[in-house]
Amino acid sequence: MNALRKLIIGDAQADRVVPPSGFTAQLTLFVSGAMAFLCVFALALSLASGRVANRWSDELARAATLRINAPAEQREAQTEAALKILRQTPGVANARALTKDEQAALLRPWFGAGIPLDTLPVPQLIEVTEDDPGYDAQGLRLRLQAEVPGAVLDDHARWRRPLVDAAIALRRLGVVSILLIGGAMAAMITLAANAALAANAQVIEVLRLVGAQDGYIAQAFVRRFTLRALSGAAVGVVLGMIGVFLMPEASEEGGFLTGLGFQNWRWLLPLIIPPLAALVAFFATTRAARKRLGELA
Amino acid sequence: MIELENVGYNYGGGELFSDLSVQLAPGSFHFLTGPSGAGKTTLLKLCYGALTPTAGRVRAFNMDVKGLDRDQMAYLRRRVGVVHQDCRFLDHLPVVENIALPLTVSGRGLSEEQANLQELMNWVGLSERMDALPPELSGGERQRAALARAVILSPDVIIADEPTGNVDWEMSQRLLRLLVELNHMGKTILVATHDLPLIRAAKNQVQARVLRISNRQLISAGADL
């Protein structure tokens, strides 16, 4: 606790003991800034993928479509029969035949406006909404097969599963990216700290000669690198958040790609990146300093 | 206070000296002399723990120096003030901060020690040069600043390695007077030098023992130096 207090408050005199180093300071600032920037996007991607996976999983799992492939003269009767069966089926919350206009709207992206639906052998669609815990799809299929020969039940499982799997994999990729970014940042800061320690070998020797403990010497470097990582990451996060903010808002037309931003309180999540970057720098520099000071003994 | 018992030291297979014994009693004043390369600096480094003997034992303040961990070694260095031949300053810090470095690293605030620091700067005659950077100082000023840094924590022992090596006769007399003053305050002094006129001049001011490294052995030099 005392060490943490010393690290945060610092000692102006002790901070001056190690000379300001040029390229390692810039390297640390740049690396932590760039990594934090990337981290914001990885976090946004991960959260958006999670959101999409949940939405697809929830929405699609509760919806199914019944298709009536029957000759025009039997279509209405089979539709009525199917609706009757659906209303009697436990676990079905709602069943509704789509109107002609709704079916035309579904086909519009492919055939354009003004489709003569009456002249085309378009099957009648019935939208089925599930109750919790849902219906017995296999049982329903068997009954429909017996009573409505033209009915085909599509519970979306065929194409829902790969989409949900893809979204989950994308979320996992985002998390792995964040971990890799943290690891790469630790490696770069360790290199920069080692370079700074090597460049200041004479300073370390003088400090030891006048009675400085290794902890004091290490802290002079650790504090400097931690604060640099903190400030670099803060700048990176601000720029990253601006980048995410400027991305197009989620829309039906844009689909998944336009829904990458943060939502509600999740805008606060990137704010934990700078303290995390500082923590990574603290441990990386402490480890590097201990190792280097041990070698210099 | 500091005791070397049958100490030997090898540099990469070659023996620098062997079976060397000496005791620095509290309040004593020693000169260490001998030809270049005889091992004067090595002997001093053994005394303040910068080197470990390859044979024998070094005891400082009743502790075996070899068995000290890093933190204990740091405390030992605070009790032994060292003036190096090349002074070893941090060139990016002004003189006053270099002198105060032992205070800084031991966690003592400079604001509380301001009066002592000013007094010390006056004592070594550097009160006008407080804000100068080390490369801007003359040889004599550097040595006096190094002496001030060595004594700022009021150590029990002061070790100086060729403190008059790069200064004129007048300045070496001034440095000698400062060391004698410290000895009169009860500090134990060990000075490595090949400046024989300085040793002769010191004999008029202080009861000093002169040790000479010769043929890998340490002998007491006579008054004929």
Interface residues (C-beta under 8 A of the other chain):
Chain A: Q13 A14 R16 V17 P19 P20 Q202 V203 E205 V206 L207 R208 L209 V210 G211 A212 Q213 D214 G215 Y216 A297
Chain B: A50 R70 D71 A74 Y75 R77 R78 V82 H84 R88 F89 L90 H92 L93 E97 A100 L101 P102 T104 V105 S106 G107 G109 L110 R149 L153
